[in-house]
Amino acid sequence: VQGAWHAPSAEGVVTRHAVTGRPVSAVSSDGVDFGAIAAYARDVGGPALRSMTFHERAALLKALGQHLMAEKEGLYALSTATGATRNDSWIDIEGGAGVLLGYASRGRRELPGGHVLLDGEPEVLARDGSFIAAHIATARHGVVIQVNAFNFPCWGALEKLAPALLAGMPTIIKPATPTAFLTEAMVRCIVESGILPNGALQLVCGSVGDLFDHLGGQDLVGFTGSATTAAHLRAQPTLVKRSVRFNAEADSLNAAILGSAATPGTDEFDLFVAEVVREMTVKAGQKCTAIRRILVPTPQLDMATEAIASALAEVRTGDPTDKATDMGALVGIAQRNEVAAAVTTLRTAAEVVVDTCTFHEVDPSVGAFLAPTLLRATDPNAPTIHATEAFGPVATLVGYEGPDDAVRLAALGEGSLVASVYSGDADEAAAITLGIAAHHGRVHVVDASVATSSTGHGSPLPMLVHGGPGRAGGGEEMGGLRGLRHLLQTTAVQGSPNVL
């Protein structure tokens, strides 16, 4: 903060290793002057970034992405303390650097070399063409406050930082406490590189104190986390009174939908089973995009249940440092207990198919381990199934009767980040996709032709929008240059053609 590392005066919250339970860090923001750091961002970081052209900011992103790729092994080593395997950490670390590089490329190719972005064609306001208007987008004179989730301590920060820097806005990152130590290591790496100008990036681990009281109409809060917390933050009096922009990406009950044409023995059926298992176990199911509801035509429900259960039996759960491990630990004991409580709630409307496994080379009583858990709804319409998210390796099978019923059931989630549709029948896939589109930020459609090229259900990409309506937060991130829209101020300028 304010160009220097701050040592808190209080010990703070102790975070522990997800596997061994040993202390890893103490997290506190005690003693931080939040008004001063917000002012430092606006007064020092903001002018420095705005003085650069879009192309110069893009060059910063490229240098930053390349630097983090060069320093990635240190981050990988630390990431195992979060319970993540090497493959899990790849998404977080190299995926995060990839967002920086992706935005760097788009900034160079798609943005002008100056400081002003023209939005659309000029509008002629006089018959003789002497008076016209144009919409322009320019950098806002504020600060972006990131409030991030624990599951992606690197990617979660970088996917917000990339468009902010390209737009010319400084950023304050507030990571989730359980994995703040990894975000801190990444930010320290960035600061020590000297790539960014002073004030462009600050980090606050622990409470945000009265930071929101120091925000105004030029600022933006970008939140990732639970729908409950998003609703609480959105209603903060200062944010409401001063019309502070608020963008949320929240948890959701994402669905995978098996089409009636995708019967056992088809490529689509096999791809569906593999993706469900992958989404249940990558990051131990701790992804906002993970599959929570598995919608299957009733005639295929028994066969799908058996296939998924059989595939889950092959998943090796244990020490994330072991290359043979498929699934590591949850982020901590508190998270494991929270997931277990959610499973108990789900069991009031579902029966257990799988909830045990062998834990390899670890003590599950010490580490935050939980067996992959597959449930099957006893009542497909039960509100509990469509409202309760177990943020871990848990998913529920739900039977449906025809495409219209699948669309109706998917919509009961009241807004989701992503859904996947698996069908070899293009008409069926189109009907379901268009039916659920209004309730989702992204729809991932799979048939045999994309078996080797699909980017996967749970992978947000920098060129595609990430967000969703309703419970999913109502926000939107990334999406290529769409991700800059809420970071720039659009202004209609009227005048003569010469002036404009």
C-alpha positions as CSV (number, residue, x, y, z in Angstrom):
1,V,0.0,0.0,0.0
2,Q,1.2,3.6,-0.8
3,G,4.3,2.2,-2.4
4,A,5.6,0.2,0.6
5,W,4.9,-3.0,2.4
6,H,2.8,-2.6,5.6
7,A,3.3,-4.8,8.7
8,P,0.0,-5.0,10.7
9,S,0.1,-4.1,14.4
10,A,-2.2,-7.1,15.2
11,E,-1.4,-10.8,14.6
12,G,-4.5,-11.4,12.5
13,V,-6.2,-14.5,11.3
14,V,-4.0,-17.6,11.0
15,T,-4.4,-19.5,7.7
16,R,-3.4,-23.2,7.6
17,H,-2.1,-25.7,5.1
18,A,-5.0,-27.5,3.5
19,V,-3.2,-30.9,3.7
20,T,-1.2,-30.8,6.9
21,G,-3.1,-28.2,8.9
22,R,0.1,-26.4,9.8
23,P,0.0,-22.6,10.0
24,V,1.0,-20.9,6.7
25,S,0.3,-17.2,7.3
26,A,-1.3,-14.6,9.5
27,V,-3.6,-12.2,7.7
28,S,-4.5,-8.7,9.0
29,S,-5.0,-5.2,7.6
30,D,-4.8,-3.6,11.0
31,G,-3.3,-0.1,10.9
32,V,-4.0,0.5,7.2
33,D,-5.3,4.0,6.4
34,F,-7.9,3.1,3.8
35,G,-8.7,6.7,2.8
36,A,-5.0,7.2,2.1
37,I,-4.6,4.2,-0.1
38,A,-7.7,5.1,-2.1
39,A,-6.3,8.6,-2.6
40,Y,-2.9,7.2,-3.5
41,A,-4.4,5.1,-6.2
42,R,-6.4,8.0,-7.6
43,D,-3.7,10.7,-7.2
44,V,-0.6,8.7,-8.1
45,G,-1.6,5.6,-10.0
46,G,-4.4,7.0,-12.0
47,P,-2.5,9.9,-13.6
48,A,0.4,7.6,-14.4
49,L,-1.8,5.1,-16.2
50,R,-3.9,7.7,-18.0
51,S,-0.8,9.4,-19.4
52,M,-0.1,6.2,-21.3
53,T,-1.8,5.3,-24.6
54,F,-3.9,2.1,-25.0
55,H,-0.9,0.5,-26.8
56,E,1.5,1.5,-24.0
57,R,-0.8,0.0,-21.4
58,A,-1.1,-3.2,-23.6
59,A,2.7,-3.4,-23.5
60,L,2.6,-3.3,-19.7
61,L,0.2,-6.2,-19.7
62,K,2.5,-8.2,-22.1
63,A,5.5,-7.6,-19.9
64,L,3.6,-8.5,-16.8
65,G,2.3,-11.7,-18.3
66,Q,5.7,-12.8,-19.5
67,H,7.3,-12.0,-16.1
68,L,4.7,-14.1,-14.2
69,M,5.3,-17.0,-16.6
70,A,9.0,-16.8,-15.9
71,E,8.4,-16.8,-12.1
72,K,5.6,-19.4,-12.1
73,E,7.4,-22.2,-10.4
74,G,7.6,-20.4,-7.0
75,L,3.8,-19.8,-7.2
76,Y,3.2,-23.5,-8.1
77,A,5.2,-24.6,-5.0
78,L,3.2,-22.4,-2.7
79,S,-0.2,-23.3,-4.3
80,T,-0.1,-26.8,-3.0
81,A,-0.8,-25.3,0.5
82,T,-4.2,-24.4,-0.9
83,G,-4.9,-28.1,-1.6
84,A,-4.5,-27.7,-5.3
85,T,-2.8,-30.2,-7.6
86,R,-0.4,-29.1,-10.3
87,N,-3.2,-29.2,-12.9
88,D,-5.5,-27.2,-10.6
89,S,-2.8,-24.6,-10.1
90,W,-2.2,-24.4,-13.9
91,I,-5.6,-22.9,-14.3
92,D,-4.9,-20.3,-11.6
93,I,-1.3,-19.4,-12.3
94,E,-0.7,-19.8,-16.0
95,G,-4.4,-19.2,-16.8
96,G,-4.1,-15.8,-15.0
97,A,-0.9,-14.9,-16.9
98,G,-2.8,-15.9,-20.0
99,V,-5.5,-13.3,-19.4
100,L,-2.8,-10.6,-19.2
101,L,-1.3,-11.7,-22.5
102,G,-4.7,-12.1,-24.1
103,Y,-5.7,-8.5,-23.2
104,A,-2.3,-7.3,-24.3
105,S,-2.8,-8.8,-27.7
106,R,-6.3,-7.4,-28.1
107,G,-5.2,-4.0,-26.9
108,R,-2.5,-3.8,-29.5
109,R,-4.7,-5.1,-32.3
110,E,-8.2,-3.7,-31.6
111,L,-7.6,-0.4,-29.7
112,P,-6.4,2.9,-31.1
113,G,-2.9,4.2,-30.4
114,G,-4.1,7.2,-28.4
115,H,-6.2,7.8,-25.2
116,V,-9.7,8.0,-26.6
117,L,-11.9,5.2,-27.9
118,L,-14.5,6.1,-30.4
119,D,-17.8,4.3,-29.8
120,G,-19.7,3.9,-33.1
121,E,-20.0,6.2,-36.1
122,P,-20.6,10.0,-35.7
123,E,-24.3,11.1,-35.7
124,V,-25.2,14.0,-38.1
125,L,-27.4,16.5,-36.2
126,A,-27.8,19.2,-38.8
127,R,-29.0,18.8,-42.4
128,D,-26.0,20.6,-43.8
129,G,-23.6,18.4,-41.7
130,S,-22.2,21.4,-39.8
131,F,-23.2,20.0,-36.4
132,I,-22.5,16.4,-35.4
133,A,-22.0,14.2,-32.3
134,A,-19.9,11.3,-31.4
135,H,-19.7,8.9,-28.5
136,I,-16.3,8.6,-26.9
137,A,-15.0,6.4,-24.1
138,T,-12.2,7.7,-21.8
139,A,-10.6,6.4,-18.6
140,R,-12.5,7.1,-15.4
141,H,-10.6,9.0,-12.7
142,G,-11.2,6.5,-9.9
143,V,-9.9,3.2,-8.5
144,V,-11.0,-0.4,-9.0
145,I,-11.5,-2.3,-5.7
146,Q,-11.3,-6.1,-6.2
147,V,-13.0,-8.3,-3.6
148,N,-12.0,-11.8,-4.6
149,A,-12.9,-15.4,-3.8
150,F,-10.5,-18.0,-2.3
151,N,-10.6,-20.5,-5.1
152,F,-8.5,-18.7,-7.7
153,P,-6.0,-16.4,-5.7
154,C,-4.0,-15.6,-8.9
155,W,-6.4,-15.8,-11.8
156,G,-9.2,-14.1,-9.9
157,A,-7.1,-11.0,-9.4
158,L,-5.5,-11.0,-12.8
159,E,-8.7,-11.4,-14.8
160,K,-9.9,-8.1,-13.2
161,L,-6.5,-6.4,-13.3
162,A,-6.0,-6.9,-17.0
163,P,-8.9,-4.8,-18.3
164,A,-8.5,-2.3,-15.5
165,L,-4.9,-1.5,-16.5
166,L,-5.8,-1.5,-20.2
167,A,-8.6,1.0,-19.4
168,G,-6.2,3.2,-17.4
169,M,-7.6,2.5,-13.9
170,P,-5.5,1.7,-10.8
171,T,-6.5,-1.3,-8.7
172,I,-6.6,-2.3,-5.0
173,I,-6.8,-6.1,-4.6
174,K,-8.5,-7.6,-1.5
175,P,-8.0,-11.4,-1.7
176,A,-10.0,-13.9,0.3
177,T,-8.3,-14.6,3.6
178,P,-7.8,-18.5,3.3
179,T,-5.6,-18.1,0.2
180,A,-4.3,-14.6,0.6
181,F,-0.8,-15.8,1.0
182,L,-0.7,-16.9,-2.6
183,T,-2.1,-13.6,-3.9
184,E,0.5,-11.8,-1.8
185,A,3.3,-13.8,-3.3
186,M,2.1,-13.0,-6.8
187,V,1.7,-9.3,-6.1
188,R,5.1,-9.2,-4.5
189,C,6.5,-10.7,-7.7
190,I,4.7,-8.0,-9.7
191,V,5.9,-5.2,-7.5
192,E,9.5,-6.4,-7.5
193,S,9.5,-6.5,-11.3
194,G,9.1,-2.7,-11.5
195,I,6.9,-3.0,-14.5
196,L,3.9,-1.1,-13.2
197,P,4.0,2.6,-12.3
198,N,3.6,3.6,-8.6
199,G,0.1,3.5,-7.4
200,A,-1.2,1.3,-10.2
201,L,-1.5,-1.8,-7.9
202,Q,-2.0,-2.1,-4.2
203,L,-2.8,-5.1,-2.0
204,V,-4.8,-5.3,1.2
205,C,-5.0,-8.7,2.9
206,G,-7.6,-9.0,5.7
207,S,-10.5,-6.7,6.4
208,V,-11.3,-3.8,4.0
209,G,-12.1,-1.6,7.1
210,D,-13.8,1.6,6.0
211,L,-12.5,1.5,2.4
212,F,-16.0,1.6,0.9
213,D,-16.7,4.9,2.8
214,H,-14.0,6.5,0.7
215,L,-15.4,5.5,-2.7
216,G,-17.3,7.7,-5.1
217,G,-18.9,7.9,-8.5
218,Q,-15.6,7.4,-10.4
219,D,-14.8,4.2,-8.6
220,L,-15.8,0.6,-9.2
221,V,-16.1,-2.5,-7.0
222,G,-15.5,-5.8,-8.7
223,F,-16.7,-8.7,-6.5
224,T,-16.4,-12.5,-6.8
225,G,-17.8,-14.8,-4.2
226,S,-21.1,-15.9,-2.7
227,A,-24.5,-14.6,-3.8
228,T,-25.2,-13.7,-0.2
229,T,-22.1,-11.6,0.2
230,A,-22.7,-9.9,-3.2
231,A,-26.1,-8.8,-2.1
232,H,-24.7,-7.5,1.2
233,L,-21.9,-5.5,-0.4
234,R,-24.2,-4.1,-3.2
235,A,-26.4,-2.6,-0.6
236,Q,-23.6,-0.7,1.3
237,P,-25.0,2.8,1.9
238,T,-22.0,4.6,0.4
239,L,-22.1,2.5,-2.8
240,V,-25.8,3.3,-3.2
241,K,-25.7,6.9,-2.2
242,R,-22.7,7.8,-4.5
243,S,-23.7,5.4,-7.4
244,V,-20.5,3.5,-7.2
245,R,-20.4,1.0,-10.0
246,F,-20.6,-2.6,-8.7
247,N,-19.9,-5.7,-10.8
248,A,-20.6,-9.1,-9.2
249,E,-19.8,-12.6,-10.3
250,A,-21.3,-15.0,-7.8
251,D,-21.8,-18.7,-7.2
252,S,-24.5,-20.5,-9.1
253,L,-26.1,-23.8,-9.7
254,N,-24.6,-24.5,-13.1
255,A,-26.1,-27.4,-15.1
256,A,-24.9,-30.0,-17.5
257,I,-27.7,-31.2,-19.7
258,L,-27.6,-34.5,-21.5
259,G,-29.8,-34.5,-24.7
260,S,-32.1,-37.4,-25.4
261,A,-30.1,-38.1,-28.6
262,A,-27.0,-38.7,-26.4
263,T,-27.7,-42.3,-25.5
264,P,-25.2,-44.7,-23.9
265,G,-22.7,-45.7,-26.6
266,T,-22.6,-42.4,-28.3
267,D,-19.6,-40.1,-28.2
268,E,-21.8,-37.3,-26.6
269,F,-22.8,-39.6,-23.7
270,D,-19.1,-40.4,-23.0
271,L,-18.1,-36.8,-23.3
272,F,-20.9,-35.8,-20.9
273,V,-19.8,-38.3,-18.2
274,A,-16.1,-37.3,-18.5
275,E,-16.9,-33.6,-18.2
276,V,-19.2,-34.1,-15.2
277,V,-16.4,-36.0,-13.4
278,R,-13.8,-33.5,-14.4
279,E,-15.9,-30.6,-13.1
280,M,-16.7,-32.3,-9.8
281,T,-13.0,-33.0,-9.1
282,V,-10.9,-30.2,-10.6
283,K,-10.0,-27.8,-7.7
284,A,-12.0,-30.3,-5.6
285,G,-15.1,-28.8,-7.1
286,Q,-14.3,-25.3,-5.8
287,K,-15.1,-23.4,-8.9
288,C,-17.9,-20.9,-9.5
289,T,-18.4,-22.6,-12.9
290,A,-18.4,-26.2,-11.6
291,I,-21.3,-28.5,-12.6
292,R,-23.8,-28.7,-9.6
293,R,-26.9,-30.1,-11.4
294,I,-26.7,-33.0,-13.8
295,L,-29.9,-33.0,-16.0
296,V,-30.5,-36.3,-17.7
297,P,-33.6,-37.6,-19.6
298,T,-35.4,-40.0,-17.3
299,P,-35.0,-43.1,-19.6
300,Q,-31.2,-42.6,-19.4
301,L,-30.9,-41.7,-15.7
302,D,-30.0,-45.1,-14.4
303,M,-27.3,-45.6,-17.1
304,A,-25.9,-42.1,-16.5
305,T,-25.8,-42.6,-12.8
306,E,-23.9,-45.9,-13.1
307,A,-21.4,-44.4,-15.6
308,I,-20.6,-41.3,-13.5
309,A,-20.3,-43.4,-10.3
310,S,-18.0,-45.8,-12.1
311,A,-15.8,-42.9,-13.4
312,L,-15.7,-41.3,-9.9
313,A,-14.4,-44.6,-8.5
314,E,-11.3,-44.2,-10.7
315,V,-10.5,-40.7,-9.3
316,R,-7.4,-40.8,-7.0
317,T,-7.8,-38.4,-4.1
318,G,-4.9,-37.4,-1.9
319,D,-1.7,-35.4,-1.6
320,P,-1.7,-32.7,-4.2
321,T,2.1,-32.8,-4.5
322,D,1.8,-36.4,-5.8
323,K,1.7,-36.4,-9.6
324,A,-0.7,-39.4,-9.5
325,T,-3.3,-37.5,-7.5
326,D,-6.4,-36.4,-9.5
327,M,-8.1,-34.5,-6.7
328,G,-6.5,-32.7,-3.7
329,A,-8.0,-31.1,-0.7
330,L,-10.5,-28.3,-0.1
331,V,-9.1,-25.0,0.9
332,G,-9.5,-25.6,4.7
333,I,-11.4,-27.4,7.4
334,A,-14.1,-24.7,7.6
335,Q,-14.8,-25.0,3.9
336,R,-15.0,-28.8,4.2
337,N,-17.5,-28.5,7.0
338,E,-19.6,-25.9,5.1
339,V,-19.7,-28.3,2.1
340,A,-20.7,-31.2,4.3
341,A,-23.5,-29.1,5.8
342,A,-24.8,-28.3,2.3
343,V,-24.7,-32.0,1.4
344,T,-26.8,-32.7,4.5
345,T,-29.3,-30.2,3.2
346,L,-29.3,-31.7,-0.3
347,R,-30.0,-35.1,1.1
348,T,-33.4,-34.0,2.3
349,A,-34.3,-34.1,-1.4
350,A,-31.8,-36.5,-2.8
351,E,-30.3,-39.9,-2.2
352,V,-26.6,-40.6,-2.0
353,V,-25.0,-42.5,-4.9
354,V,-21.3,-42.0,-4.0
355,D,-19.8,-40.4,-1.0
356,T,-16.7,-42.5,0.0
357,C,-13.3,-43.0,-1.5
358,T,-9.7,-44.0,-0.5
359,F,-7.5,-41.1,0.5
360,H,-3.9,-41.7,-0.6
361,E,-0.8,-40.7,1.3
362,V,-2.7,-38.3,3.6
363,D,-4.6,-38.2,6.9
364,P,-8.1,-37.1,6.1
365,S,-8.8,-36.2,9.7
366,V,-6.0,-33.6,9.5
367,G,-6.4,-32.2,6.0
368,A,-9.4,-30.7,4.4
369,F,-10.4,-33.8,2.4
370,L,-13.8,-34.8,1.2
371,A,-14.8,-37.7,-1.0
372,P,-16.4,-36.9,-4.4
373,T,-20.1,-36.9,-3.7
374,L,-22.7,-37.8,-6.2
375,L,-26.4,-37.4,-5.3
376,R,-29.6,-38.3,-7.2
377,A,-32.7,-36.1,-6.7
378,T,-35.8,-37.9,-5.4
379,D,-37.9,-35.0,-6.6
380,P,-36.6,-33.1,-9.6
381,N,-38.7,-30.1,-8.7
382,A,-37.5,-29.8,-5.0
383,P,-36.4,-26.2,-4.4
384,T,-33.5,-27.5,-2.3
385,I,-31.9,-29.1,-5.3
386,H,-32.0,-25.9,-7.3
387,A,-31.1,-23.5,-4.5
388,T,-28.4,-25.2,-2.4
389,E,-24.8,-25.1,-3.6
390,A,-22.3,-27.4,-2.1
391,F,-19.1,-25.6,-3.1
392,G,-16.9,-28.7,-3.4
393,P,-16.8,-32.0,-5.2
394,V,-20.6,-32.5,-5.1
395,A,-23.2,-32.7,-7.9
396,T,-26.8,-33.9,-8.1
397,L,-28.4,-36.0,-10.8
398,V,-31.9,-34.7,-11.9
399,G,-34.2,-36.5,-14.3
400,Y,-36.2,-34.6,-16.8
401,E,-39.0,-35.2,-19.3
402,G,-38.2,-33.7,-22.7
403,P,-36.4,-30.5,-23.8
404,D,-39.0,-28.1,-22.4
405,D,-38.7,-29.7,-19.0
406,A,-34.9,-29.5,-19.1
407,V,-35.1,-25.7,-19.9
408,R,-37.6,-25.3,-17.0
409,L,-35.4,-27.1,-14.5
410,A,-32.3,-25.2,-15.6
411,A,-34.1,-21.9,-15.0
412,L,-35.0,-22.9,-11.4
413,G,-31.4,-22.1,-10.6
414,E,-32.5,-18.4,-11.0
415,G,-29.4,-17.4,-13.0
416,S,-26.2,-19.3,-13.7
417,L,-22.7,-18.6,-15.0
418,V,-22.7,-21.5,-17.5
419,A,-24.5,-24.5,-18.7
420,S,-23.4,-27.3,-21.0
421,V,-25.6,-29.1,-23.5
422,Y,-24.5,-32.5,-24.9
423,S,-26.4,-33.8,-27.9
424,G,-25.7,-35.1,-31.4
425,D,-29.0,-33.7,-32.6
426,A,-28.4,-30.1,-33.7
427,D,-32.1,-29.2,-33.5
428,E,-32.4,-30.5,-29.9
429,A,-29.2,-28.7,-28.9
430,A,-30.4,-25.5,-30.5
431,A,-33.8,-25.7,-28.8
432,I,-32.3,-26.2,-25.3
433,T,-29.6,-23.6,-25.8
434,L,-32.0,-20.9,-26.9
435,G,-34.4,-21.9,-24.1
436,I,-31.8,-21.5,-21.4
437,A,-29.8,-18.6,-22.8
438,A,-31.8,-15.9,-20.9
439,H,-30.8,-17.5,-17.7
440,H,-27.0,-18.0,-18.4
441,G,-23.9,-16.0,-19.1
442,R,-22.4,-18.8,-21.2
443,V,-23.7,-21.9,-22.9
444,H,-21.2,-24.7,-23.9
445,V,-22.6,-26.9,-26.6
446,V,-20.9,-30.2,-27.3
447,D,-21.2,-32.9,-29.9
448,A,-18.7,-35.5,-31.2
449,S,-17.3,-33.0,-33.7
450,V,-15.7,-30.9,-31.0
451,A,-14.5,-33.7,-28.8
452,T,-10.8,-32.7,-29.1
453,S,-11.3,-28.9,-29.5
454,S,-13.8,-28.0,-26.8
455,T,-12.3,-25.7,-24.2
456,G,-14.5,-27.2,-21.5
457,H,-17.6,-26.4,-19.4
458,G,-15.8,-24.7,-16.5
459,S,-13.1,-22.6,-18.3
460,P,-13.9,-18.9,-18.5
461,L,-11.9,-17.5,-21.4
462,P,-10.6,-13.9,-21.7
463,M,-12.4,-13.4,-25.1
464,L,-15.8,-14.6,-23.7
465,V,-18.0,-12.9,-21.2
466,H,-17.9,-14.4,-17.7
467,G,-20.9,-13.7,-15.5
468,G,-24.6,-14.3,-15.4
469,P,-28.0,-13.0,-14.4
470,G,-29.8,-13.3,-11.1
471,R,-28.1,-15.5,-8.6
472,A,-24.9,-15.5,-10.6
473,G,-24.5,-11.8,-9.7
474,G,-25.9,-9.9,-12.7
475,G,-22.4,-8.8,-13.7
476,E,-20.1,-9.4,-16.6
477,E,-16.3,-9.7,-16.8
478,M,-13.8,-10.2,-19.6
479,G,-15.4,-10.9,-23.0
480,G,-12.5,-9.3,-24.8
481,L,-12.9,-5.5,-25.1
482,R,-16.4,-5.8,-23.7
483,G,-14.6,-6.1,-20.3
484,L,-13.5,-2.4,-20.7
485,R,-17.0,-1.0,-21.0
486,H,-17.8,-0.5,-17.3
487,L,-14.2,0.8,-16.7
488,L,-14.5,3.6,-19.2
489,Q,-16.9,6.6,-19.2
490,T,-18.9,7.0,-22.4
491,T,-19.6,10.6,-23.3
492,A,-21.6,12.0,-26.1
493,V,-19.7,15.0,-27.5
494,Q,-21.5,17.5,-29.8
495,G,-19.8,20.1,-32.0
496,S,-18.5,20.9,-35.5
497,P,-16.9,18.2,-37.6
498,N,-13.6,20.1,-37.3
499,V,-13.6,20.0,-33.5
500,L,-14.7,16.4,-33.2
